[in-house]
């Protein structure tokens, strides 16, 4: 049915209002789905107003828009199963044309070929306990790869949230969605874009927080102060979730004493921090993750010159991992 396919095409392209308007024009006034369509249109208008007033985030807007699209697609399946609710116009309403068409289809079926059955619908489900998306056995390799890619982004986002906010936060965008491949792929791409944008924001926040952090020492000491251990653990967790980054650890010493002794002390401070981070045994962290630098008698740009111990410190700089291959 061209009318149903046009409605589905509008919905899948994100034009929920256009799909609903065309559907209302195409069905009979007494069709039972009319109230459902009107209800979805009101929800769409309300959602659009909230987005224009910035009362909802882009992620929530995309999530609720996807749910409204699913509602319209569900109604098209009802329309497909019950053509009587559609308005009948033109030559298709003539009994002789219908009879001729039926005879033509009958002979075509009998003498040429059997109709090819449509591909089965695919079930996309989300499991809150496992925090993963899954597709059923009807999915092909392309759809499975896209689902696995989305799960990777979801795990990375959850890990970054835990690093920054201290506790795990779960997403429950949907429970079950059954549609054809194109609709499933559209839904997955919507979520993939939402997750990637949130990951970018979380990484920017983490980079700013950890780049401004420093470990300060008493004179002639290189042991890590206990107060800085929790932040170092968060830095390790962040590197675990960001394999595209390496960490430059820069050790500093003041100018009291010989330059050689102070340089050795600065390197001891940096290497002690590196050894601690490696000792956490997080996957993705190895000796190549860290770059050591040693400096003497330099004030930190984030500190005032009068700050006690500001020259005796270890600070951090994140750099791109040139060996990182996301496809490996």
C-alpha positions as CSV (number, residue, x, y, z in Angstrom):
1,X,0.0,0.0,0.0
2,X,1.6,3.2,-1.2
3,X,-0.2,5.3,1.4
4,X,1.1,3.2,4.3
5,X,4.6,3.1,2.9
6,X,4.6,6.9,2.5
7,X,3.5,7.3,6.1
8,X,6.3,5.0,7.2
9,X,8.8,6.8,5.1
10,X,7.8,10.2,6.7
11,X,8.0,8.7,10.2
12,X,11.4,7.1,9.7
13,X,12.8,10.4,8.3
14,X,11.9,12.0,11.6
15,X,8.9,14.0,10.2
16,X,6.4,12.7,12.8
17,X,3.9,15.6,12.3
18,X,3.9,15.1,8.5
19,X,3.4,11.3,8.9
20,X,0.4,11.9,11.3
21,X,-1.2,14.5,9.0
22,X,-1.0,12.3,6.0
23,X,-2.3,9.4,7.9
24,X,-5.3,11.4,9.2
25,X,-6.1,12.5,5.6
26,X,-5.9,8.8,4.4
27,X,-8.1,7.1,6.9
28,X,-11.9,7.0,7.4
29,X,-13.4,9.3,10.0
30,X,-14.7,6.3,12.0
31,X,-11.3,4.5,11.9
32,X,-10.4,3.3,15.5
33,X,-6.8,4.5,15.1
34,X,-7.8,8.1,14.6
35,X,-7.7,8.9,18.3
36,X,-4.3,7.2,18.6
37,X,-2.9,9.4,15.9
38,X,-4.4,12.6,17.4
39,X,-2.8,11.6,20.8
40,X,0.6,11.1,19.2
41,X,0.4,14.5,17.4
42,X,-0.4,16.3,20.7
43,X,2.6,14.6,22.4
44,X,4.8,15.6,19.4
45,X,3.7,19.3,19.6
46,X,4.2,19.3,23.4
47,X,7.7,17.8,23.0
48,X,8.6,20.3,20.2
49,X,7.5,23.2,22.4
50,X,9.6,21.9,25.3
51,X,12.6,21.6,23.1
52,X,12.2,25.1,21.7
53,X,12.1,26.4,25.2
54,X,15.1,24.2,26.1
55,X,13.1,22.4,28.8
56,X,14.5,19.1,27.7
57,X,18.0,18.1,26.6
58,X,18.8,16.9,23.1
59,X,19.3,13.4,24.4
60,X,15.8,13.3,26.0
61,X,14.3,14.9,22.9
62,X,15.8,12.3,20.6
63,X,14.7,9.5,22.9
64,X,11.0,10.7,23.1
65,X,11.0,11.4,19.4
66,X,12.1,7.8,18.7
67,X,9.3,6.5,20.9
68,X,6.7,8.6,19.0
69,X,8.1,7.3,15.7
70,X,7.7,3.8,17.0
71,X,4.1,4.6,17.8
72,X,3.4,5.8,14.3
73,X,5.1,2.8,12.8
74,X,3.0,0.5,15.0
75,X,-0.2,2.2,13.7
76,X,0.9,1.7,10.1
77,X,1.1,-2.1,10.7
78,X,-2.5,-1.9,11.9
79,X,-3.4,0.0,8.7
80,X,-1.7,-2.6,6.6
81,X,-3.6,-5.4,8.2
82,X,-7.0,-3.7,7.9
83,X,-7.2,-1.8,4.6
84,X,-10.9,-1.1,5.2
85,X,-10.1,1.8,7.5
86,X,-8.5,3.6,4.5
87,X,-10.5,6.0,2.3
88,X,-11.2,4.5,-1.1
89,X,-10.9,6.9,-4.0
90,X,-10.4,6.8,-7.8
91,X,-10.5,3.8,-10.1
92,X,-9.7,1.4,-7.2
93,X,-13.3,1.8,-6.0
94,X,-14.8,0.3,-9.1
95,X,-15.9,-3.3,-8.7
96,X,-14.9,-4.3,-12.2
97,X,-11.4,-2.9,-11.8
98,X,-11.0,-4.8,-8.5
99,X,-12.2,-8.0,-10.2
100,X,-9.8,-7.5,-13.1
101,X,-7.0,-6.9,-10.8
102,X,-7.7,-9.9,-8.7
103,X,-7.8,-12.1,-11.9
104,X,-4.6,-10.7,-13.1
105,X,-2.9,-11.3,-9.8
106,X,-4.3,-14.8,-9.7
107,X,-2.9,-15.8,-13.1
108,X,0.4,-14.1,-12.5
109,X,0.7,-16.1,-9.3
110,X,-0.3,-19.4,-10.9
111,X,1.7,-19.2,-14.1
112,X,4.8,-17.1,-13.3
113,X,5.9,-17.2,-9.7
114,X,4.9,-17.3,-6.2
115,X,5.1,-13.9,-4.3
116,X,8.3,-13.4,-2.4
117,X,7.5,-13.1,1.3
118,X,8.6,-9.9,3.0
119,X,11.7,-10.2,5.3
120,X,10.7,-10.9,8.9
121,X,10.7,-8.1,11.4
122,X,13.7,-7.8,13.7
123,X,13.4,-7.4,17.4
124,X,15.7,-4.9,19.1
125,X,15.7,-5.2,22.9
126,X,17.5,-3.4,25.7
127,X,18.4,-5.2,28.9
128,X,18.7,-2.7,31.9
129,X,20.4,-5.3,34.1
130,X,23.2,-6.0,31.6
131,X,23.1,-2.5,30.1
132,X,23.3,-3.8,26.5
133,X,21.3,-3.7,23.3
134,X,20.5,-7.0,21.6
135,X,19.0,-8.0,18.2
136,X,17.4,-11.4,17.5
137,X,18.4,-14.1,15.1
138,X,16.8,-12.3,12.1
139,X,19.5,-9.6,12.2
140,X,22.3,-9.7,9.6
141,X,26.0,-9.0,10.2
142,X,25.7,-5.3,9.4
143,X,23.0,-4.9,12.1
144,X,24.9,-7.0,14.6
145,X,28.1,-4.9,14.1
146,X,26.1,-1.6,14.6
147,X,24.6,-3.0,17.8
148,X,28.0,-4.0,19.1
149,X,29.4,-0.6,18.3
150,X,26.5,1.1,20.2
151,X,27.1,-1.2,23.2
152,X,30.7,-0.1,23.2
153,X,29.7,3.6,23.3
154,X,27.2,2.8,26.1
155,X,29.8,1.1,28.3
156,X,32.3,3.9,27.7
157,X,29.7,6.6,28.6
158,X,28.7,4.7,31.8
159,X,32.4,4.3,32.7
160,X,33.1,8.0,32.2
161,X,30.1,9.0,34.3
162,X,31.3,6.8,37.1
163,X,34.7,8.4,37.0
164,X,33.3,11.9,37.2
165,X,30.2,11.4,39.4
166,X,31.4,8.6,41.7
167,X,28.6,6.1,41.0
168,X,27.2,4.1,38.1
169,X,24.2,5.6,36.3
170,X,22.1,3.5,34.0
171,X,20.1,4.3,30.9
172,X,16.8,2.6,30.1
173,X,15.8,4.0,26.7
174,X,13.5,1.2,25.7
175,X,12.5,-2.4,26.5
176,X,11.5,-3.9,23.1
177,X,11.2,-2.6,19.5
178,X,10.1,-4.7,16.6
179,X,10.4,-3.4,13.1
180,X,12.1,-4.0,9.7
181,X,15.9,-3.6,9.3
182,X,15.8,0.1,8.1
183,X,13.8,1.2,11.1
184,X,16.0,-0.7,13.5
185,X,19.1,0.8,12.0
186,X,17.6,4.3,12.2
187,X,16.9,3.8,15.9
188,X,20.4,2.5,16.6
189,X,22.0,5.5,14.7
190,X,19.9,8.0,16.7
191,X,21.2,6.5,19.9
192,X,24.7,6.2,18.7
193,X,24.8,10.0,17.9
194,X,23.3,10.8,21.3
195,X,25.8,8.7,23.1
196,X,28.8,10.0,21.2
197,X,27.9,13.6,21.9
198,X,27.5,12.9,25.6
199,X,30.9,11.0,25.6
200,X,32.6,14.0,24.0
201,X,31.2,16.3,26.8
202,X,32.3,13.9,29.5
203,X,35.8,13.6,28.1
204,X,36.1,17.4,27.9
205,X,35.0,17.7,31.6
206,X,37.5,15.0,32.7
207,X,40.4,16.5,30.7
208,X,39.8,19.9,32.3
209,X,39.5,18.5,35.8
210,X,42.6,16.2,35.7
211,X,44.8,18.7,33.8
212,X,44.3,21.2,36.6
213,X,45.1,18.6,39.3
214,X,48.6,18.3,40.8
215,X,50.3,16.2,43.6
216,X,52.3,18.4,46.0
217,X,55.2,17.2,48.2
218,X,57.2,18.2,51.2
219,X,60.8,18.9,50.7
220,X,63.0,15.8,49.6
221,X,59.9,13.5,49.5
222,X,58.6,11.5,46.6
223,X,56.0,9.3,48.3
224,X,52.4,10.0,47.1
225,X,50.3,11.8,49.8
226,X,47.3,9.7,50.8
227,X,45.0,12.6,50.1
228,X,45.7,12.4,46.4
229,X,45.2,8.6,46.0
230,X,41.4,8.9,45.1
231,X,42.1,11.3,42.3
232,X,44.9,9.2,40.9
233,X,42.5,6.2,40.8
234,X,40.0,8.3,38.9
235,X,42.7,9.3,36.4
236,X,43.6,5.6,35.9
237,X,39.9,4.8,35.3
238,X,39.6,7.6,32.8
239,X,42.6,6.3,30.8
240,X,41.0,2.8,30.9
241,X,37.9,4.3,29.2
242,X,39.9,6.5,26.8
243,X,42.5,4.3,25.0
244,X,43.0,7.1,22.5
245,X,44.9,9.1,25.1
246,X,48.3,8.8,26.8
247,X,49.4,10.5,30.0
248,X,52.4,12.7,30.4
249,X,53.5,12.7,34.0
250,X,55.8,15.7,34.8
251,X,57.8,15.6,38.0
252,X,59.1,18.8,39.6
253,X,61.6,19.7,42.3
254,X,62.5,23.1,43.8
255,X,65.9,24.7,43.4
256,X,67.3,24.0,46.9
257,X,70.4,21.9,46.6
258,X,72.3,20.7,43.5
259,X,70.5,20.5,40.1
260,X,71.4,16.9,39.7
261,X,69.9,15.9,43.0
262,X,66.7,17.9,42.3
263,X,66.4,16.4,38.8
264,X,66.6,12.9,40.3
265,X,64.0,13.7,42.9
266,X,61.7,15.2,40.3
267,X,62.0,11.9,38.2
268,X,61.4,9.8,41.4
269,X,58.2,11.7,42.0
270,X,56.9,11.1,38.4
271,X,57.9,7.5,38.3
272,X,56.3,6.7,41.7
273,X,53.0,8.1,40.3
274,X,53.4,6.0,37.1
275,X,54.2,2.8,39.1
276,X,51.1,3.4,41.2
277,X,48.8,3.8,38.2
278,X,50.3,0.7,36.6
279,X,49.9,-1.2,39.8
280,X,46.1,-0.8,39.6
281,X,46.2,-3.4,36.8
282,X,43.5,-1.8,34.7
283,X,43.2,-3.1,31.1
284,X,44.5,-0.7,28.5
285,X,47.2,0.7,30.8
286,X,50.8,-0.3,30.2
287,X,54.2,1.3,30.3
288,X,53.7,2.9,26.9
289,X,50.6,4.7,28.2
290,X,52.9,7.0,30.2
291,X,55.5,9.6,29.3
292,X,57.8,10.8,32.0
293,X,59.4,14.3,32.2
294,X,61.5,15.8,35.0
295,X,61.9,19.6,35.7
296,X,63.5,21.8,38.3
297,X,62.6,25.1,39.9
298,X,59.4,25.9,37.8
299,X,56.3,27.6,39.2
300,X,53.0,25.9,38.1
301,X,50.7,28.1,35.9
302,X,47.7,27.3,38.0
303,X,49.4,28.3,41.3
304,X,50.3,31.7,42.8
305,X,54.1,32.1,43.3
306,X,53.7,32.2,47.1
307,X,51.9,28.9,47.4
308,X,53.8,26.5,49.7
309,X,55.4,23.6,47.8
310,X,54.2,24.8,44.4
311,X,57.6,23.9,42.9
312,X,57.6,20.4,44.5
313,X,54.8,18.6,42.6
314,X,53.7,16.2,39.9
315,X,51.3,17.4,37.2
316,X,49.6,15.8,34.3
317,X,49.1,16.4,30.6
318,X,47.0,14.2,28.3
319,X,48.3,13.7,24.8
320,X,47.0,11.7,21.8
321,X,48.0,8.0,21.6
322,X,49.5,7.8,18.1
323,X,49.4,4.0,18.2
324,X,45.7,3.8,18.9
325,X,43.7,1.9,16.3
326,X,39.9,1.9,17.1
327,X,39.3,-0.8,14.6
328,X,41.9,-3.3,16.0
